[in-house]
Amino acid sequence: MLNLPLFNFDALSLLMICLVGFIGLVVGSFSLRYMAGDRKKKAFFVQLALLISSISILVSADFMPLLVLAWWVSNLLLCRIMLHKSEWAAAKASAHLALKNFTLGAIALASAVAILGWSSGTWQISALKFSSIPTMAMAFSGVLILIAALSQSAIWPFHRWLLSSLNSPTPVSALMHAGLVNGGGFLIARFAFVFLEQAWLMQWVFILGSITALLGTCWKLMQHDVKRMLACSTMGQMGFMLAECGLGLFAAAISHLIWHGMFKAYLFLNSGSAATEKRVLLNTHPSKLHFLIAICLGGLGAISFAYVSQRPLLPHDTSLFIHVLAWVACTQGALSVLQSQFRFNLLIAAAVSVLIAMIYAGNLSLIEYLLEPMQILVPQSMVAIHWIVLGLLLIVWLLMFLRYMLPEQSYVPGWRLRLYVSMLNASQPSAKTVTAHRNHYQY
């Protein structure tokens, strides 16, 4: 591990630098065509380069004041680049809302750093874990770091800025959703030693992440436009990532961060094509037989995952969540093949299930190997809240399939309609960030 006075190029920082650099190159290449003819094109690329540089400093900083400075500068640059069309009132409102949110997070992070530095006598993150820090100072700084992470990653109740950021140019949205919005997960991983010392704080990280994952996933299904659907999807995925941090599964969280970043960048950069493509209505729903077979094949995938990753099939700690998620992913992969028109689709479905399990197991094992020197891979003991959330996760997932197998109802209860409207309204952006008439757009 290479150490410099201001920086710490450990596995976590190198992974993040590679991710930021790759996505930056892709977004920059896309922007060459997207921004052609824009009168602020040069300023856009200067700000984009500065933003990528500041994020690279942020993820590799070991000197805590430098981390705070890079955190604040990165968010300022993001708000500035969101305000690409400063004459557009909705874009200005979006940038101001994001700036208020990021200012709160920056103040919380700066306060946490000040507490940790003064109570430990060191300002190096790598030295903090070996320092003696009073319990109250550790707890208070942990809460402040959590606030900074929540505001950065659009975790409920700090989610409104992300849902209101859709006025940004598409390359900015791609970099935002694939880069800076992941900062919350990175921050908790970087200060994992603060959270691992306090089981109650880990549980709150898990609870808030789970709530956000549920809300974001449900809201995504209600949206009628591509970018708003992607924003709700990002919110849900950030919730899953934070929940994994709260379970002590930091390798899974970092793996989630990397793959989600690349996939979401692709979805945003491809959103124009998705909006114009010809829609095909699929009236086929999974049959009971297909669903039962897929569940069995998902179990085969879960067994393969445990074997390849050399884990117990049914662990007694929070690693159980990873096995359940592997089973769910393999089941859905197998189900999509079973519903296709492929010949020998049963054999293909079994192969797909095992392949998904092997890829996930290999990726997770690699991340665990890289992060092992940081000593942050500490799954938590299963407690009541973990079992409750795990049960709810499985119930919601099963209901999504079972609703297709039940007879259609001609009458919809009023409480369901009220719940739908209430959730739809809650998922809307700030009114000031919405352009109500096309003449109000400023190109």
C-alpha positions as CSV (number, residue, x, y, z in Angstrom):
1,M,0.0,0.0,0.0
2,L,1.5,3.3,-1.1
3,N,1.2,6.1,1.4
4,L,1.8,9.8,0.9
5,P,1.4,12.6,3.6
6,L,-1.9,13.8,2.1
7,F,-3.1,10.7,0.2
8,N,-3.6,7.0,0.9
9,F,-3.7,4.9,-2.3
10,D,-5.2,1.7,-0.8
11,A,-7.5,-0.7,-2.6
12,L,-10.6,1.3,-2.0
13,S,-9.2,4.6,-3.4
14,L,-7.7,2.8,-6.4
15,L,-11.0,1.1,-7.2
16,M,-12.8,4.4,-7.0
17,I,-10.2,6.2,-9.1
18,C,-10.5,3.6,-11.8
19,L,-14.3,3.8,-11.7
20,V,-14.3,7.6,-11.9
21,G,-11.7,7.7,-14.6
22,F,-13.5,5.2,-16.8
23,I,-16.9,6.8,-16.4
24,G,-15.3,10.3,-17.0
25,L,-13.8,9.1,-20.3
26,V,-17.1,7.6,-21.4
27,V,-19.1,10.7,-20.4
28,G,-16.5,13.0,-22.0
29,S,-16.6,11.1,-25.3
30,F,-20.4,11.2,-25.3
31,S,-20.4,14.9,-24.5
32,L,-18.3,15.7,-27.6
33,R,-21.3,14.9,-29.7
34,Y,-24.0,15.9,-27.2
35,M,-22.6,19.4,-26.6
36,A,-21.8,20.2,-30.3
37,G,-23.0,23.7,-31.1
38,D,-23.6,24.6,-27.4
39,R,-22.3,28.2,-26.8
40,K,-21.0,27.1,-23.3
41,K,-19.3,24.0,-24.6
42,K,-15.8,25.0,-23.6
43,A,-16.8,26.0,-20.0
44,F,-18.7,22.7,-19.7
45,F,-15.6,20.6,-20.5
46,V,-13.4,22.7,-18.2
47,Q,-15.9,22.1,-15.3
48,L,-16.2,18.4,-16.2
49,A,-12.4,18.0,-16.0
50,L,-12.2,19.8,-12.7
51,L,-15.0,17.7,-11.3
52,I,-13.4,14.4,-12.2
53,S,-10.1,15.7,-10.8
54,S,-11.7,16.8,-7.5
55,I,-13.5,13.4,-7.1
56,S,-10.2,11.6,-7.7
57,I,-8.6,13.7,-4.9
58,L,-11.7,13.0,-2.7
59,V,-11.5,9.3,-2.9
60,S,-7.7,9.1,-2.3
61,A,-7.4,11.7,0.4
62,D,-6.0,10.6,3.8
63,F,-5.6,14.0,5.3
64,M,-9.1,14.7,6.7
65,P,-9.2,18.5,6.0
66,L,-8.2,17.7,2.4
67,L,-11.1,15.2,2.2
68,V,-13.6,17.8,3.4
69,L,-12.2,20.4,1.0
70,A,-12.4,18.0,-2.0
71,W,-15.9,16.9,-0.9
72,W,-17.1,20.6,-0.8
73,V,-15.4,21.5,-4.1
74,S,-16.8,18.4,-5.9
75,N,-20.3,19.3,-4.9
76,L,-19.9,22.9,-5.7
77,L,-18.7,21.9,-9.2
78,L,-21.6,19.5,-9.6
79,C,-24.1,22.3,-8.7
80,R,-22.3,24.7,-11.1
81,I,-22.4,22.2,-14.0
82,M,-26.1,21.4,-13.2
83,L,-26.7,25.1,-13.8
84,H,-25.4,24.9,-17.4
85,K,-28.4,26.9,-18.6
86,S,-28.4,29.7,-16.0
87,E,-31.3,31.5,-17.7
88,W,-33.6,28.5,-17.2
89,A,-35.5,29.1,-13.9
90,A,-36.1,25.4,-13.3
91,A,-32.4,24.5,-13.7
92,K,-31.5,27.3,-11.3
93,A,-34.0,26.0,-8.8
94,S,-32.6,22.4,-9.1
95,A,-29.0,23.7,-8.5
96,H,-30.0,25.7,-5.5
97,L,-31.9,22.8,-4.0
98,A,-28.9,20.5,-4.5
99,L,-26.5,23.2,-3.0
100,K,-28.6,23.5,0.2
101,N,-28.5,19.7,0.6
102,F,-24.8,19.5,-0.1
103,T,-24.1,22.4,2.3
104,L,-25.7,20.5,5.1
105,G,-23.7,17.4,4.3
106,A,-20.4,19.4,4.1
107,I,-21.1,21.1,7.5
108,A,-21.8,17.7,9.1
109,L,-18.7,16.1,7.6
110,A,-16.5,19.0,8.6
111,S,-17.8,18.9,12.2
112,A,-17.2,15.1,12.3
113,V,-13.7,15.5,11.1
114,A,-13.0,18.3,13.6
115,I,-14.3,16.1,16.5
116,L,-12.2,13.1,15.3
117,G,-9.1,15.1,14.8
118,W,-9.1,17.0,18.1
119,S,-10.1,14.0,20.2
120,S,-7.6,11.6,18.6
121,G,-4.7,14.0,18.0
122,T,-4.2,12.9,14.4
123,W,-5.7,14.2,11.1
124,Q,-4.8,11.1,9.0
125,I,-7.7,8.7,8.4
126,S,-5.4,5.7,8.2
127,A,-4.1,6.5,11.7
128,L,-7.5,7.1,13.3
129,K,-8.3,3.4,13.7
130,F,-5.2,3.0,15.9
131,S,-6.0,6.0,18.1
132,S,-7.9,6.2,21.3
133,I,-11.1,8.2,20.8
134,P,-13.6,8.8,23.6
135,T,-16.9,6.9,23.2
136,M,-19.1,10.0,23.0
137,A,-16.8,11.6,20.4
138,M,-16.9,8.5,18.3
139,A,-20.7,8.2,18.5
140,F,-21.3,11.9,17.7
141,S,-18.9,11.9,14.8
142,G,-20.5,8.7,13.5
143,V,-23.9,10.4,13.5
144,L,-22.5,13.4,11.6
145,I,-20.7,11.3,9.0
146,L,-24.0,9.4,8.5
147,I,-25.8,12.7,7.9
148,A,-23.2,13.6,5.3
149,A,-23.6,10.2,3.6
150,L,-27.4,10.4,3.7
151,S,-27.5,13.8,2.1
152,Q,-24.9,12.9,-0.6
153,S,-26.6,9.6,-1.7
154,A,-30.2,10.9,-1.7
155,I,-31.2,8.6,1.2
156,W,-34.7,9.3,2.6
157,P,-35.4,11.9,3.9
158,F,-32.7,13.7,1.9
159,H,-33.9,12.4,-1.5
160,R,-35.7,15.4,-3.0
161,W,-32.6,17.0,-4.5
162,L,-31.9,13.9,-6.7
163,L,-35.5,13.7,-8.0
164,S,-35.4,17.4,-8.8
165,S,-32.1,17.3,-10.7
166,L,-33.5,16.1,-14.1
167,N,-33.0,19.5,-15.7
168,S,-29.2,18.8,-15.9
169,P,-27.7,17.9,-19.3
170,T,-27.7,14.2,-19.9
171,P,-23.9,13.8,-19.5
172,V,-24.1,15.6,-16.1
173,S,-26.9,13.3,-15.0
174,A,-24.8,10.3,-16.0
175,L,-21.8,11.5,-14.0
176,M,-24.0,12.4,-11.1
177,H,-25.8,9.1,-10.8
178,A,-22.7,7.0,-11.6
179,G,-20.3,9.1,-9.5
180,L,-21.0,11.6,-6.8
181,V,-24.3,10.2,-5.6
182,N,-22.3,7.1,-4.6
183,G,-20.3,9.3,-2.2
184,G,-22.3,8.2,0.8
185,G,-21.4,4.6,0.5
186,F,-17.7,5.5,-0.1
187,L,-17.7,7.8,3.0
188,I,-19.2,5.1,5.3
189,A,-16.7,2.5,3.9
190,R,-13.8,5.0,4.4
191,F,-14.8,5.6,8.1
192,A,-16.0,2.0,8.6
193,F,-14.0,1.7,11.8
194,V,-16.2,4.5,13.3
195,F,-19.4,2.6,12.5
196,L,-18.2,-0.9,13.3
197,E,-17.6,0.2,16.9
198,Q,-21.3,1.1,17.4
199,A,-23.8,-1.7,16.6
200,W,-26.8,0.7,17.1
201,L,-25.4,3.1,14.5
202,M,-24.9,0.2,12.0
203,Q,-28.6,-0.7,12.6
204,W,-29.7,2.8,11.8
205,V,-27.6,2.8,8.6
206,F,-29.4,-0.5,7.7
207,I,-32.9,0.8,8.5
208,L,-32.6,4.1,6.6
209,G,-31.0,2.3,3.6
210,S,-33.9,-0.3,3.6
211,I,-36.6,2.4,3.7
212,T,-34.9,4.2,0.8
213,A,-34.6,1.0,-1.2
214,L,-38.3,0.2,-0.8
215,L,-39.5,3.7,-1.6
216,G,-37.2,4.2,-4.6
217,T,-38.1,0.8,-6.1
218,C,-41.8,1.4,-5.7
219,W,-41.6,4.9,-7.0
220,K,-39.7,3.8,-10.0
221,L,-42.6,1.6,-11.1
222,M,-45.0,4.7,-11.0
223,Q,-43.0,7.1,-13.3
224,H,-44.0,7.9,-16.8
225,D,-40.8,9.4,-18.1
226,V,-37.4,7.8,-18.6
227,K,-35.2,10.2,-16.6
228,R,-37.5,10.3,-13.6
229,M,-37.7,6.5,-13.5
230,L,-33.9,6.4,-13.6
231,A,-33.7,8.9,-10.7
232,C,-36.0,6.8,-8.6
233,S,-34.1,3.7,-9.5
234,T,-30.8,5.4,-8.4
235,M,-32.5,6.3,-5.1
236,G,-33.5,2.7,-4.6
237,Q,-30.1,1.4,-5.5
238,M,-28.4,3.8,-3.1
239,G,-30.7,2.5,-0.4
240,F,-29.6,-1.1,-1.1
241,M,-25.9,0.0,-1.0
242,L,-26.3,1.8,2.3
243,A,-28.2,-1.2,3.7
244,E,-25.3,-3.4,2.8
245,C,-23.0,-1.1,4.6
246,G,-25.3,-1.3,7.7
247,L,-25.0,-5.1,7.5
248,G,-21.2,-4.9,7.6
249,L,-21.0,-6.2,4.0
250,F,-18.7,-3.5,2.7
251,A,-17.3,-5.7,-0.1
252,A,-20.9,-6.2,-1.4
253,A,-21.6,-2.5,-1.1
254,I,-18.5,-1.5,-3.0
255,S,-19.2,-4.1,-5.7
256,H,-22.8,-2.7,-5.9
257,L,-21.4,0.8,-6.2
258,I,-19.1,-0.1,-9.1
259,W,-21.6,-2.1,-11.1
260,H,-24.4,0.3,-10.5
261,G,-22.2,3.3,-11.5
262,M,-21.3,1.8,-14.8
263,F,-24.8,0.5,-15.6
264,K,-26.6,3.7,-14.6
265,A,-24.1,5.8,-16.7
266,Y,-25.0,3.6,-19.7
267,L,-28.8,4.0,-19.0
268,F,-28.6,7.8,-18.8
269,L,-26.4,8.1,-21.9
270,N,-28.8,5.8,-23.7
271,S,-32.0,7.4,-22.4
272,G,-32.6,9.3,-25.7
273,S,-32.7,6.0,-27.6
274,A,-35.0,4.5,-25.0
275,A,-37.4,7.3,-25.3
276,T,-37.8,7.0,-29.0
277,E,-37.7,3.2,-29.4
278,K,-40.8,1.3,-30.5
279,R,-42.6,-0.1,-27.5
280,V,-43.8,-3.7,-27.5
281,L,-46.6,-4.7,-25.2
282,L,-45.9,-8.1,-23.6
283,N,-49.0,-9.8,-22.4
284,T,-47.3,-12.9,-21.2
285,H,-46.9,-13.3,-17.4
286,P,-45.1,-16.1,-15.6
287,S,-47.2,-19.2,-15.0
288,K,-47.2,-21.1,-11.7
289,L,-45.2,-23.9,-13.2
290,H,-42.6,-21.6,-14.6
291,F,-42.3,-19.7,-11.3
292,L,-41.9,-22.9,-9.3
293,I,-39.2,-24.2,-11.7
294,A,-37.4,-20.8,-11.5
295,I,-37.4,-20.9,-7.7
296,C,-35.8,-24.3,-7.8
297,L,-33.2,-23.2,-10.4
298,G,-32.6,-20.1,-8.2
299,G,-31.8,-22.5,-5.4
300,L,-29.3,-24.3,-7.7
301,G,-27.8,-20.9,-8.3
302,A,-27.6,-20.1,-4.6
303,I,-25.8,-23.4,-4.0
304,S,-23.4,-22.6,-6.8
305,F,-22.8,-19.2,-5.3
306,A,-22.0,-20.7,-1.9
307,Y,-19.6,-23.2,-3.4
308,V,-17.7,-20.8,-5.7
309,S,-17.4,-18.2,-2.9
310,Q,-16.5,-20.9,-0.4
311,R,-19.2,-19.8,2.1
312,P,-21.6,-21.8,4.2
313,L,-24.9,-22.3,2.5
314,L,-26.9,-20.8,5.4
315,P,-24.6,-18.4,7.3
316,H,-25.7,-17.3,10.8
317,D,-24.7,-13.6,10.3
318,T,-25.8,-10.9,8.0
319,S,-24.0,-12.6,5.1
320,L,-27.3,-14.5,4.8
321,F,-28.6,-11.4,2.9
322,I,-26.1,-12.0,0.1
323,H,-27.2,-15.6,-0.3
324,V,-30.9,-14.6,-0.4
325,L,-30.1,-11.9,-3.0
326,A,-28.1,-14.4,-5.1
327,W,-31.1,-16.7,-5.0
328,V,-33.5,-14.0,-6.0
329,A,-31.2,-12.8,-8.9
330,C,-30.7,-16.4,-10.1
331,T,-34.5,-17.0,-9.9
332,Q,-35.3,-14.0,-12.0
333,G,-32.6,-14.8,-14.5
334,A,-34.0,-18.4,-14.9
335,L,-37.6,-17.1,-15.1
336,S,-36.7,-14.7,-18.0
337,V,-35.3,-17.7,-20.0
338,L,-38.2,-20.0,-19.1
339,Q,-40.6,-17.4,-20.6
340,S,-38.7,-17.2,-23.8
341,Q,-39.1,-19.2,-27.0
342,F,-35.7,-20.9,-26.8
343,R,-35.4,-24.6,-27.5
344,F,-34.2,-26.5,-24.4
345,N,-35.0,-23.5,-22.3
346,L,-35.0,-25.5,-19.1
347,L,-31.3,-26.4,-19.6
348,I,-30.5,-22.9,-20.7
349,A,-32.3,-21.5,-17.6
350,A,-30.3,-23.8,-15.3
351,A,-27.1,-22.7,-17.0
352,V,-28.0,-19.0,-16.7
353,S,-28.8,-19.4,-13.1
354,V,-25.4,-21.0,-12.3
355,L,-23.6,-18.5,-14.5
356,I,-25.1,-15.5,-12.7
357,A,-24.1,-17.1,-9.4
358,M,-20.6,-17.7,-10.5
359,I,-20.1,-14.2,-11.9
360,Y,-21.4,-12.6,-8.7
361,A,-19.4,-14.9,-6.4
362,G,-16.2,-14.3,-8.4
363,N,-16.7,-10.5,-8.4
364,L,-17.5,-10.5,-4.7
365,S,-14.5,-12.7,-3.8
366,L,-12.2,-10.4,-5.7
367,I,-13.5,-7.3,-4.0
368,E,-13.2,-9.0,-0.6
369,Y,-9.6,-10.0,-1.4
370,L,-8.7,-6.4,-2.3
371,L,-10.4,-4.9,0.7
372,E,-9.2,-7.5,3.2
373,P,-6.1,-5.4,4.4
374,M,-8.5,-2.6,5.4
375,Q,-10.1,-4.9,8.1
376,I,-13.6,-3.7,7.4
377,L,-15.2,-7.0,6.3
378,V,-17.2,-7.6,9.5
379,P,-20.7,-9.1,9.0
380,Q,-23.0,-8.3,11.9
381,S,-25.0,-10.7,14.1
382,M,-28.6,-11.2,12.9
383,V,-31.0,-9.3,15.1
384,A,-34.8,-8.8,15.0
385,I,-34.7,-5.8,12.6
386,H,-32.6,-7.8,10.1
387,W,-35.1,-10.7,10.1
388,I,-38.0,-8.4,9.7
389,V,-36.5,-6.5,6.7
390,L,-35.4,-9.8,5.1
391,G,-39.0,-11.2,5.5
392,L,-40.5,-8.0,4.0
393,L,-38.0,-8.1,1.1
394,L,-39.1,-11.7,0.2
395,I,-42.8,-10.9,0.7
396,V,-42.7,-7.9,-1.6
397,W,-40.7,-9.8,-4.2
398,L,-43.1,-12.7,-4.2
399,L,-46.2,-10.5,-4.3
400,M,-44.8,-8.9,-7.5
401,F,-45.1,-12.3,-9.2
402,L,-48.2,-13.7,-7.5
403,R,-50.3,-10.7,-8.5
404,Y,-50.0,-12.0,-12.1
405,M,-51.3,-15.4,-11.1
406,L,-54.4,-14.2,-9.3
407,P,-57.7,-13.5,-11.1
408,E,-58.1,-9.9,-12.1
409,Q,-60.4,-7.7,-10.0
410,S,-63.0,-5.4,-11.6
411,Y,-63.2,-3.4,-8.4
412,V,-60.1,-1.7,-6.9
413,P,-60.5,-0.8,-3.1
414,G,-60.4,2.9,-2.4
415,W,-57.5,2.5,0.1
416,R,-55.3,1.1,-2.7
417,L,-56.1,4.1,-5.0
418,R,-55.4,6.6,-2.2
419,L,-52.1,4.8,-1.4
420,Y,-51.1,4.9,-5.0
421,V,-51.9,8.6,-5.4
422,S,-50.1,9.4,-2.1
423,M,-47.0,7.5,-3.2
424,L,-47.1,9.1,-6.7
425,N,-47.3,12.6,-5.2
426,A,-44.4,11.8,-2.7
427,S,-42.2,10.8,-5.6
428,Q,-42.5,14.1,-7.5
429,P,-39.7,16.7,-7.7
430,S,-39.9,20.1,-6.2
431,A,-42.5,22.2,-8.0
432,K,-39.9,25.0,-8.7
433,T,-37.8,22.5,-10.7
434,V,-40.5,21.6,-13.1
435,T,-41.1,23.5,-16.4
436,A,-44.8,23.6,-16.8
437,H,-44.8,25.1,-20.3
438,R,-42.5,24.4,-23.2
439,N,-42.0,28.2,-23.8
440,H,-40.3,28.4,-20.5
441,Y,-37.4,26.2,-21.6
442,Q,-34.2,28.1,-22.3
443,Y,-32.0,26.4,-24.9
